[in-house]
């Protein structure tokens, strides 16, 4: 039967009055019984389905009184049925409002208590199966949540005005009424009830055996209370159970209340199924997001980097925006930001393919315009409707120059040290995927202390403003932020990114946002030593002498012996295959970096030399003595480099 809270006049709903008149007055519960009872239990009174007098029968008519009017009985039944339908409608709407698992279970508890029951216990399978997965673990139910009727001031023994909300599993309630875990035995009473799917009364033959198995050894529903055990069945299988409990001061459950419990259990189970699937999709989206974008940015010499990524919405955490920073030979770094059209998983997959292609092309040290050209060809191979915008820039900290090529992307903004923000004039180009379009690169100054900001259109374009209005707002925001730190200091890079994102107001987030900021520190000319060496036998000896002089000038004489040995080995290997002059460059920053370039595209490989071999040990020495080393193929040959840690101050 459906119960409703007390009306404003303090009277019970009409649906409850006939039963209250028919039921004899029970003995009053001792004071504090509501606070110490473990679990409300079934009443010894018979159910309508089991025979006996109907629970809604009224008292005997007084002498001389006529028989009850059938019209009045019909109206009462209709009103009770309407109350039940309204309750089921309101309860299912409340359950359906939940998105995640906890919200759905909470909706069931709040909808049931106190209108339908005095207390509820919700068990869910642990772990919950996802979609069509076949669980391989034992069938285990875990107590997910409990809820109980709030005691009013008149029902509590505390001071006036005190309110008590008592959880069924609160250890201070006297004893633990239900176990946290329950393993379902195959062929047991509880397994049979759950397999039957339909709710059952707590004092039925099946439930009298199943409930102690669910609640735990030695625990059962106390005498004088009522219960309904309702399986929670999702689309494929049973995923849990709910126990609805009523105390002795309320009418017992009726046969129609089994239908109400079935409705609540069905809507809850289907909602849980959807929540689990949504959680799996969110997990996949997060993993895809994590693998598509860099976990951390590199720390190349002469430039500092910071980045941000914001999805279009929490429900769509992956889109087509990406950014990247790729170290290049010669202490250069490639800065990339792109935007694939769309916000679907397909867009994210295409973004991952284009990002991988850009990394591969960057490793070949191609000019920016050539990188965009090959990306355009790759997008056309992926499909005719694969469109994206991209901006590719290469920063050289030694030359203090930056080369930029654009494929239909918003132009970058350069924030100078004095606080002036400048929108760089870069040829816009056509988006990637159009095909048959030439891309043009421009080379610009990149002064030390300046900050280059690359971004996607989600930062500057929305339904409220066009892209050029947004770019102007961004430029003004950067200039205002720089004014706060003064003309001689650049704003902190991380704080600058946060401040840029703060310019977004309500309703401005229509698209994903990728943001990459690069602070140009550069490398001073006094920290660079550069030479050309003819490919001859005397080149290694000359390289050793030049390296020793440079180290002496920089006060790094302690590294001379090791650096001379490694320079000699690398230059010897380069001279062996080179036909044109070999380049030797030393860079001093917080580390010492040596770069040797030649026109041979064959990359050196470390191998284990045999005792009788005369060579093959040069790279072994480089690997043992250098902090790091590597080799990169260029369009004109290759560069072999190694790094040495400099002594501390």
Order of alpha helices (4+ residues) and beta strands (2+ residues): alpha-alpha-alpha-alpha-beta-beta-beta-alpha-beta-alpha-beta-beta-alpha-beta-beta-beta-alpha-alpha-beta-beta-beta-beta-beta-beta-alpha-alpha-beta-beta-alpha-alpha-beta-beta-alpha-beta-beta
